[in-house]
Structures are given as structure tokens and as C-alpha cells.
Amino acid sequence: MPTVRQLAHEFLERRGLTTIFGNPGSNELPFLADLPDSFRYVLGLHEGVVVGMADGYAQATGRPVLVNLHAAAGSGNAMGALTNAVYSRSPLVITAGQQVRPAIGLEAMLANVEATQLMRPLAGWSGEPSCAADVPRSLAQAVFEAELQRRPTYLSVPYDDWAVELDTNAAVTLARTVRRGLSPDEAHLRELAEQVGTARNPVLVLGGDIDATGLFDRAVALAEHLDLPVWVAPSPHRLPFPNRHGLFRGVLPAGIAPVSGRLAGHDLILVLGAPVFRYHQHVPGPYLPEGSRLVQVTDDPGAAARAPMGEALVADPGAVIEALLARLPSRRQARDFVPNPPAETAEAALHPEQVFAALRDTQPADTSYVVESTSTNSAWWRQMDLRHDSSYFFPASGGLGFGLPAAVGVAMGRPDRPVAGVIGDGSANYGITALWTAANYAVPVTFVILRNGTYGALRWFAGLLGTPDVPGTDIPGLDFTRIAEGYGVPATAVTELDELRSVLKTTTDGPRLIQVDTQLTTPE
């Protein structure tokens, strides 16, 4: 008779979930025993790093990925990173060990009390099997819920369940499939095409879901076909459109009034693959400019339901793009890519624009950049020239600690693409142990640490909030080259532009870290 563990391993293998990101405790060892040779276990030294790596991997591959964490304490350590995975809509299947069943009610050491509630409301679904026989079905549900919702799920399993033998009835779970389809009906497509076709001055706003679902090139085709100006929705975690394209207008600011101001003059605002909108700074004002109409197309029912304005169509944006391409006549005009402006310079250290221009000029055009340097975002968009899908990854909820781990995960998920992590010195400390994983698994990734000795974004917010004298915004004295070498990653510190460009032109088979002293700048 097959054991619960054997059935679980076989189900995961059939579904392609053979890469496991984890940091195990004692409760998890029975699940990991006898792991088939086809599985790859990627160890992270902190649970937040584990989830960050899995988030990057899931975004890079577009597929669910298995995460294995310890019970309450380990799962709790991962929750900060989980916030990013929720808003990037990454289908993480998180499993955690639970104490043996007789010990849970006693709240013995390492018991996960009310385990199904621990990850709420972050997890899209969470469960704990009522008995050992229900483990295979529960695991399947965790996988299918993650796929259907495009959101992390959480499954707690008592560790004495894994060795239990089950009858053949439990094996029916192995062959299950669940599919998702959100095709808009003919009436909706006809109405939308008429709205776009008759609009006086329409504008296209694209969100990260466009890139995440493989629609980057099709979104470009739609914008060019209709000659529509394109904005990226506020707080983007992915880049859905080439940022030097002649139709690109920029990233919308993350405040209510500024968004309305940028979109003024457009009578139709068509939003594809984004919430409306992910605001950050509270800048009150009208949600929409006078005389404008907003239509949102998203496959996320929650994003559609919670929007404060506009019309929403819950449907696959890809199907809508294809329908508009087929139904509306071409207005295509020749549009050249816009050249980058000269990089700003600084006296005491390199300006971030100089660093980004150096990356742009020395790295392959299809490099995937994982960025976690909030205070330099205006410099980033001025200097980078990103023309490929999956070129940009950013913490979707703003939770620090994403950059280093996600860069490792993206590089493992897409070994055919060069990967560079561009990380601020404040952010880097939250996920620093990802360097060990990068070294131990020889992951070919370049980490560029921008060192300015302060939490730049926090200083900027202090100015916005009228609190310029608060403590805790400076972090002097950090040497990431010594830290990296301690974890086994070769590292170099550079202070001159020519030296930076020279180092960036070299290649390596594994990870490397480049520390660059930069001038403090502020976000837009």
C-alpha cells in the first residue's frame, strides 16, 4: 500500500513541482525523507529569503513552485516576504510541518496552533487535513488553488501523517487536472471595441500582469496598432511595455491626485492587467480627470471588485487584446525609440544614473533586472532601456528583503537569461543570507549594491510627512564586500565610473557582488 509521502511526491512530480525552496525544521523531515532524485531542494538560511527566492522563481517560470517551511515560527518568519508574493500574484504552494496529531491540542513545542489561520489573510487558501487519508487531496487543492487564484496557498500537515499507508482510493488524486478559462463574451467585446474605437483621445494603462502572463509583445502590438500612448500603472512590480518606446509615457505616480493629473485630457482610460490603482502616498484628489471614463480589464476578481471607480470586465486581458486587434482598424504610425538623456553626475560619489547607464551599456539587452532601490527609481527610468519581457522585477508590496533572494530565484528559473540584482544598501540587509544560496548552488547572478549609507526612501518620506528629524534613517559603516566573501560570493568595491564599467564587462559562471558608493537621491 502506498504511503501518504509516496503519493504526495508522485503528485508533485506529475505536476512539475520538483524544485523545492525550503528551510526545514524537525516537523518537515518526514516529508523530505526518500525524496526522489528528480527533485531539487534549494536551501535558504532564513524563511523570508526562501519565500523571496520562490517568488522570483515563480515569476520567472510562470508556474507554481513548492515552498517548505517550519511550523508557526518558521512560517511567521516568512510572512513579510509573503506580502510581496501576494501582490505579484505568485502561485506559491507553501507547506509546513505540524506537530503529531495528539500533541496539537496540548500546544506542545512546535505545535502550530490554529494553523489554517496563521497565514490569513495573506494566503488565498489555507488548510490542514482532517486525517492522514486527506493529505493527498489537500495537497492537490493547495496546488490548484494557487494556480486558479494566482496567489500563495498554505498547507499544514502533521508529521506523523506522512508514513501512514493508504488504500488505492487515495491515488485517484494523482490524475486530477483543474483548468481556468475567462473568455469574455461577444457582447462585452463588441461594446469595448466600440468604446475604444469612438473615443476622442484614448490612453492605455498597463499593469504587471501583462508581463507576468506573457502578454508583453501583444500589448506592444495593440498600442502600435491603435497608436495609443501608454502609461504603466502605479507601483509596478513588472514592466509591461518597453520604457524607451515612442508611445511610452512613463510610470504613473502613486497618488490619487497625481494620477488624475497625468491622465487629464483623455476621455477613455483603458486599463489592462492592473488594479485601479495601487496608490502609495496619500495625495487626495479626484480619482479621474473630468470628462474621462475608465474601463478596467483584469482576470483578478478581487481587483475588479475593490476598485473605487470605473467599469470593470473580469476576463483574460490576452483575449481582449486579440479581440481589439481584430476588430479595430490600424492607426499605426512610425514611432522611434527615444534615446536616453545624458546621465547626471555627482562629486563625492557616483550618481545612480551613472550606475544605471553603465548597466545599460555593458549588460546584454535581454538581462532580467531585479530591483530593490526605491530612492533611485527616477534615475532608473531615465537611464534604462528595457525592450524585452521579464526585464524588470520589483517587490510588489514594497516589503524589503525581496531583491537579493528574488534575483537568485529568477536566475534559477530562467537560466537562459542574464540576471542582475540592483539593490540598495538598506534593502540588502533584509535578505542578505540569499548570498549563501547563490554561492552554494553556483547561481550566475550579478548583485550591484548601491551604497549611500542611509535609508533613502525613508528620508524622502520624512520630508513628505514633515518629520525630518526622526532617528533610524542612517546606516553607515556597512561593507558588503566582506559580508559577501564570508558567504562565499566574490566581491568588488568600486568608486570610479571607468572601474565600474570595466568590472561589469567581465563575466562569471557563478554569483558576484559589486558594491558602488552612490549619491543620495530621492524617488519621484
PyMOL commands that set and color helices and strands:
alter all, ss='L'
color gray80, all
select helices_A, chain A and resi 4-14+26-32+47-61+72-77+79-87+101-104+115-118+132-149+168-175+186-198+208-212+216-226+256-262+301-306+317-327+352-362+374-383+403-413+425-431+434-440+456-464+480-487+497-505
alter helices_A, ss='H'
color red, helices_A
select strands_A, chain A and resi 19-22+40-43+65-69+92-98+125-127+153-158+202-206+230-232+248-251+268-272+293-298+311-314+368-372+392-393+419-424+446-451+491-494+512-517
alter strands_A, ss='S'
color yellow, strands_A
deselect
rebuild
show_as cartoon
